[in-house]
Amino acid sequence: MTFSGWGRYPRLESRLIEPISTFEIEESLGGSGQWGPSIIARGAGRSYGDSALAETLVSTRYLDNFSSLTTSEHGYTVLRCASGMSLEKVLETIIPKGLFLPVLPGAKAVTVGGAIAADVHGKNHHIDGSFCDHVESMQVLLATGEIINCNRDAYPELFHATCGGMGLTGIILDAAIKLVPMSSLDIAQRTLVADSLQDCMELMDEHHESKYSVAWIDCLASGAAQGRSVLYLGEHVDEKDAREKSKSGRRGLRAIKRSELKIPFDAPSFLLNKHTMMGFNSAYYALQKSRGAPKRIDYDAFFFPLERLRNWNRLYGSKGFLQYQLAVPQESAHACISAVLSCVSHAGKGSFLSVLKKFGKANNNLLSFPIEGYTLALDFKYEDSLFPLLDKLDAIVLEHGGRLYLAKDARMSKECFRRSYRQWEQFAELKQKLDPRGQFSSLQSRRLGLG
Ligand SMILES: Cc1cc2nc3c(=O)[nH]c(=O)nc-3n(C[C@H](O)[C@H](O)[C@H](O)COP(=O)(O)OP(=O)(O)OC[C@H]3O[C@@H](n4cnc5c(N)ncnc54)[C@H](O)[C@@H]3O)c2cc1C
């Protein structure tokens, strides 16, 4: 079968194995080595590039059982579940109990294993850090067939290499995740409009205490309007308001099931050109400018706005698209992002989905993406002429001390990776010890020189 990531570039013919128990994986890995040399775990395939692509894919689709909800001695609740459980299913299980996940990426199909392997971030990184900062422990199946239960004290090297390690240390079987209380399904959203990149960053700094913060950027606007943007700020509606709402007969804390629209076929890629994108961006900016009033929206619409358009990745045409997501330290963020936006608008290759978020402090995981500062994500439809532009963007990012997100990457060079992920050598040494035959490898890991 042919597989790809969410961006549909690149594609690879692979063998798909769908174990129904951890025992089955353990036997095959540790025993005869019958799965061959190039294996990688695959969750929901929501990473954009080639991190979940290899000759043999071990799907966690059927490893999706819920194990327990327990209250720790410190009073918080911990969920234990298998790694193939989607965040959507986790939310459906915990929301009726008044609990919520502390960090959510923009796609709810993402699995717990995928969220740990990429150490995903949400709109609240500046306050709550990334997904793995809330993972207490996990079981990892190594290439030897051994299962290790690791946490920050027991097998800490394995823990910090597996969090953000893109599946290269082994297969995460299950995890224990700290949950947070949630009193309402609603988010109070405020929308602020910024006329330039500088304004947007100043607004983000000014509203640093806002729990959730994310900006849509018009990446094709140039000159004085460069970086004009719409900033969305969100807070959970407070408990008292929530009780009043449920008394008045509105829905209680049940997870929301939404209807979805589906893109039935690949859109012709000529529809996405500089002029249609500039038209869309200008219209969107003008519309949001006129609609600044605060409003309450349900969590599903706030956290997963794109999910209502199922298969929206088909909008980029049959050749797919690439997402370029960079993180850059606070002190060089404006210069870097401004140079990137100039390059993109000059090339006329941007898109309508360009997102800016603030990052808080980095953690101790060897390959986790966030650096304290900002992150910018830009979508580009696939075309051969895109690659030289992305190489230019890499040079800008490196010059400013930044790096690219492995979960979105499909083409970064080994040199770029090594210059920006400073702990790569430590990771490679540990990988060599854990997996000397290099059984766990993906198209991405081979490109980046990680075996
Ligand atoms: C619409 C959209 C919005 C997104 N928004 C965000 C966002 O806001 N923030 C963010 O950080 N990311 C975001 N992402 C990216 C996504 O969260 C990550 O790529 C995530 O890793 C995907 O999880 P998955 O289950 O689909 O894993 P896959 O894509 O299948 O795999 C991703 C990586 O995880 C590894 N992996 C998966 N399961 C396991 C396992 N059980 N054991 C070991 N390794 C495993 C794979 O080997 C691979 O290296 C978004 C993606 C989409 C499509």
The ligand as an SDF file (V2000), in Angstrom:
LIG
                    3D

 53 58  0  0  0  0  0  0  0  0999 V2000
   -4.4990   19.8040   11.1970 C   0  0  0  0  0  0  0  0  0  0  0  0
   -3.2730   19.5320   12.0160 C   0  0  0  0  0  0  0  0  0  0  0  0
   -2.9740   20.3910   13.0510 C   0  0  0  0  0  0  0  0  0  0  0  0
   -1.8460   20.1470   13.8440 C   0  0  0  0  0  0  0  0  0  0  0  0
   -1.5780   21.0120   14.8490 N   0  0  0  0  0  0  0  0  0  0  0  0
   -0.5030   20.8150   15.6320 C   0  0  0  0  0  0  0  0  0  0  0  0
   -0.2310   21.6700   16.7220 C   0  0  0  0  0  0  0  0  0  0  0  0
   -0.9710   22.6320   16.9860 O   0  0  0  0  0  0  0  0  0  0  0  0
    0.8590   21.4130   17.4770 N   0  0  0  0  0  0  0  0  0  0  0  0
    1.6870   20.3380   17.2250 C   0  0  0  0  0  0  0  0  0  0  0  0
    2.6530   20.1520   17.9730 O   0  0  0  0  0  0  0  0  0  0  0  0
    1.4420   19.4990   16.2090 N   0  0  0  0  0  0  0  0  0  0  0  0
    0.3700   19.7190   15.4190 C   0  0  0  0  0  0  0  0  0  0  0  0
    0.1100   18.8450   14.3810 N   0  0  0  0  0  0  0  0  0  0  0  0
    1.0560   17.7360   14.1420 C   0  0  0  0  0  0  0  0  0  0  0  0
    0.6700   16.4850   14.9390 C   0  0  0  0  0  0  0  0  0  0  0  0
    0.2100   16.8060   16.2210 O   0  0  0  0  0  0  0  0  0  0  0  0
    1.9080   15.6050   15.1190 C   0  0  0  0  0  0  0  0  0  0  0  0
    2.5100   15.3480   13.8910 O   0  0  0  0  0  0  0  0  0  0  0  0
    1.6270   14.2570   15.7910 C   0  0  0  0  0  0  0  0  0  0  0  0
    2.8610   13.5940   16.0110 O   0  0  0  0  0  0  0  0  0  0  0  0
    0.7460   13.3500   14.9320 C   0  0  0  0  0  0  0  0  0  0  0  0
    0.3830   12.2130   15.6960 O   0  0  0  0  0  0  0  0  0  0  0  0
   -0.0700   10.8610   14.9670 P   0  0  0  0  0  0  0  0  0  0  0  0
   -0.7270    9.9910   15.9760 O   0  0  0  0  0  0  0  0  0  0  0  0
   -0.8530   11.1870   13.7580 O   0  0  0  0  0  0  0  0  0  0  0  0
    1.3280   10.2340   14.6120 O   0  0  0  0  0  0  0  0  0  0  0  0
    1.9810    9.8510   13.1880 P   0  0  0  0  0  0  0  0  0  0  0  0
    1.8530   11.0160   12.2740 O   0  0  0  0  0  0  0  0  0  0  0  0
    1.4550    8.5680   12.7410 O   0  0  0  0  0  0  0  0  0  0  0  0
    3.4930    9.7100   13.6360 O   0  0  0  0  0  0  0  0  0  0  0  0
    4.2420   10.8570   14.0040 C   0  0  0  0  0  0  0  0  0  0  0  0
    5.5360   10.3990   14.6940 C   0  0  0  0  0  0  0  0  0  0  0  0
    5.1880    9.7630   15.9130 O   0  0  0  0  0  0  0  0  0  0  0  0
    5.7460    8.4530   15.9380 C   0  0  0  0  0  0  0  0  0  0  0  0
    4.8020    7.5880   16.6700 N   0  0  0  0  0  0  0  0  0  0  0  0
    3.4630    7.4980   16.5200 C   0  0  0  0  0  0  0  0  0  0  0  0
    2.9650    6.6050   17.4010 N   0  0  0  0  0  0  0  0  0  0  0  0
    4.0090    6.1310   18.1060 C   0  0  0  0  0  0  0  0  0  0  0  0
    4.1610    5.1620   19.1380 C   0  0  0  0  0  0  0  0  0  0  0  0
    3.1080    4.5030   19.6590 N   0  0  0  0  0  0  0  0  0  0  0  0
    5.4000    4.9020   19.6050 N   0  0  0  0  0  0  0  0  0  0  0  0
    6.4900    5.5590   19.1280 C   0  0  0  0  0  0  0  0  0  0  0  0
    6.4010    6.4730   18.1560 N   0  0  0  0  0  0  0  0  0  0  0  0
    5.1860    6.7630   17.6510 C   0  0  0  0  0  0  0  0  0  0  0  0
    5.8960    8.0360   14.4840 C   0  0  0  0  0  0  0  0  0  0  0  0
    6.8830    7.0550   14.3440 O   0  0  0  0  0  0  0  0  0  0  0  0
    6.2950    9.3750   13.8700 C   0  0  0  0  0  0  0  0  0  0  0  0
    7.6780    9.5960   14.0480 O   0  0  0  0  0  0  0  0  0  0  0  0
   -1.0150   19.0310   13.5740 C   0  0  0  0  0  0  0  0  0  0  0  0
   -1.3460   18.1460   12.5410 C   0  0  0  0  0  0  0  0  0  0  0  0
   -2.4670   18.3880   11.7760 C   0  0  0  0  0  0  0  0  0  0  0  0
   -2.8120   17.4420   10.6660 C   0  0  0  0  0  0  0  0  0  0  0  0
  1  2  1  0
  2  3  1  0
  2 52  2  0
  3  4  2  0
  4  5  1  0
  4 50  1  0
  5  6  2  0
  6  7  1  0
  6 13  1  0
  7  8  2  0
  7  9  1  0
  9 10  1  0
 10 11  2  0
 10 12  1  0
 12 13  2  0
 13 14  1  0
 14 15  1  0
 14 50  1  0
 15 16  1  0
 16 17  1  0
 16 18  1  0
 18 19  1  0
 18 20  1  0
 20 21  1  0
 20 22  1  0
 22 23  1  0
 23 24  1  0
 24 25  2  0
 24 26  1  0
 24 27  1  0
 27 28  1  0
 28 29  2  0
 28 30  1  0
 28 31  1  0
 31 32  1  0
 32 33  1  0
 33 34  1  0
 33 48  1  0
 34 35  1  0
 35 36  1  0
 35 46  1  0
 36 37  1  0
 36 45  1  0
 37 38  2  0
 38 39  1  0
 39 40  1  0
 39 45  2  0
 40 41  1  0
 40 42  2  0
 42 43  1  0
 43 44  2  0
 44 45  1  0
 46 47  1  0
 46 48  1  0
 48 49  1  0
 50 51  2  0
 51 52  1  0
 52 53  1  0
M  END
$$$$
